Amino acid sequence: MSHNVTMSGVKIKDLNAFGQVVRDLSKGEAKLVNPASNFRTYRGQDTTCDAKIEMPGKHDVGLKKNADGSYTPVFDPYAMSPIFKNPHGDSAKSYIGLLMQEYTLREAEYQAARNGYTPNRVQGANGVTTLELVPVGA
């Protein structure tokens, strides 16, 4: 029975920024290891990786490098530590969701600042975060 899943739809392009998000959200309980050749997961699964998030507990998150230089997370959603748990959902599958959302928001903030905008996070009543971009000097 296969346990590992590959997360698609989010490309991790900046491992330094990603590592900061890992550290911040886990309050230092997890860390990015780069380079890495293997990660801990359900026995019998492919454990090869190019980098990893070293997690508390028995399983890590592997990061596999894509042809374009970005990284894709590979993990076992049924045995992940809950340190990245999404506060708006209680499924184990959502544990990595908050990490990916925060990384995506930070990358958007960095890009906005590089392009002359001041990014402001606006938290909605429904828990959804919107990024408001204000031109510098406006």
WOMOVEN-V553092 format. One record per residue. RES is the residue in three letters. PHI is phi in radians with two decimals (NA if undefined). OMEGA is omega in degrees with one decimal (* if undefined). Layout:
res,phi,omega
RES,PHI,OMEGA
RES,PHI,OMEGA
//
This chain:
res,phi,omega
MET,NA,-178.3
SER,-1.51,179.0
HIS,-1.92,-175.7
ASN,-1.21,174.0
VAL,-2.17,176.6
THR,-1.88,-179.0
MET,-1.48,177.2
SER,-1.96,176.9
GLY,1.74,176.6
VAL,-2.20,177.5
LYS,-1.84,176.5
ILE,-1.56,-176.0
LYS,-1.78,-175.8
ASP,-2.10,-177.2
LEU,-1.17,176.9
ASN,-1.12,178.4
ALA,-1.12,179.5
PHE,-1.09,178.3
GLY,-1.07,177.3
GLN,-1.15,178.4
VAL,-1.13,177.7
VAL,-0.99,-179.1
ARG,-1.06,-176.6
ASP,-1.12,-176.3
LEU,-1.21,-178.6
SER,-1.56,-177.0
LYS,0.95,177.3
GLY,1.45,-179.5
GLU,-1.39,179.1
ALA,-2.22,177.9
LYS,-2.59,176.5
LEU,-1.44,176.4
VAL,-2.03,-178.1
ASN,-2.52,2.0
PRO,-1.46,174.4
ALA,-2.54,-179.8
SER,-1.94,-179.3
ASN,-2.50,173.5
PHE,-2.32,-179.5
ARG,-1.43,178.8
THR,-2.72,179.9
TYR,-0.99,-176.2
ARG,-1.00,179.1
GLY,1.53,179.9
GLN,-1.59,175.2
ASP,-1.11,-177.3
THR,-1.99,-179.3
THR,-1.30,179.4
CYS,-2.77,176.8
ASP,-1.87,175.1
ALA,-2.68,179.2
LYS,-2.69,168.9
ILE,-1.76,177.7
GLU,-1.39,-171.7
MET,-1.91,169.0
PRO,-1.20,-178.9
GLY,1.64,-172.3
LYS,-1.68,-174.0
HIS,-2.20,176.6
ASP,-1.96,172.1
VAL,-1.98,176.9
GLY,-1.51,175.8
LEU,-2.15,-179.6
LYS,-1.82,-177.3
LYS,-1.37,177.6
ASN,-1.62,-179.6
ALA,-1.04,-179.1
ASP,-1.48,178.9
GLY,1.62,177.2
SER,-1.42,-178.8
TYR,-2.15,178.5
THR,-2.11,178.3
PRO,-1.29,174.1
VAL,-2.25,-174.4
PHE,-2.78,175.6
ASP,-1.78,-175.6
PRO,-1.21,-176.2
TYR,-1.58,-177.5
ALA,-2.35,-179.9
MET,-1.28,170.9
SER,-1.12,-177.7
PRO,-1.42,-175.7
ILE,-1.16,177.4
PHE,-1.87,-174.6
LYS,-1.06,176.4
ASN,-1.29,-178.2
PRO,-1.18,-178.2
HIS,-1.80,179.0
GLY,-2.76,-176.6
ASP,-1.97,179.6
SER,-1.34,176.4
ALA,-1.02,-179.7
LYS,-1.19,-179.8
SER,-1.53,-174.9
TYR,-1.05,-180.0
ILE,-1.58,-177.0
GLY,-1.05,-179.4
LEU,-1.11,177.5
LEU,-1.05,-178.1
MET,-1.20,177.8
GLN,-1.12,-179.0
GLU,-1.15,177.6
TYR,-1.06,-179.5
THR,-1.10,177.9
LEU,-1.08,-179.0
ARG,-1.13,177.6
GLU,-1.10,177.4
ALA,-1.12,177.5
GLU,-1.11,178.6
TYR,-1.07,-179.6
GLN,-1.13,179.0
ALA,-1.07,-179.8
ALA,-1.10,178.2
ARG,-1.14,-176.8
ASN,-1.82,172.1
GLY,1.53,178.9
TYR,-2.09,171.1
THR,-1.75,179.7
PRO,-1.49,176.5
ASN,-2.24,176.2
ARG,-1.48,177.2
VAL,-2.12,-178.8
GLN,-1.57,178.4
GLY,-1.41,179.2
ALA,-1.08,-179.0
ASN,-1.51,179.4
GLY,1.61,-179.6
VAL,-1.41,177.7
THR,-1.69,176.8
THR,-1.95,177.3
LEU,-1.76,179.3
GLU,-1.73,-179.0
LEU,-1.91,-179.3
VAL,-2.02,178.1
PRO,-1.04,178.6
VAL,-1.05,-179.0
GLY,1.57,-179.2
ALA,-1.51,*
//
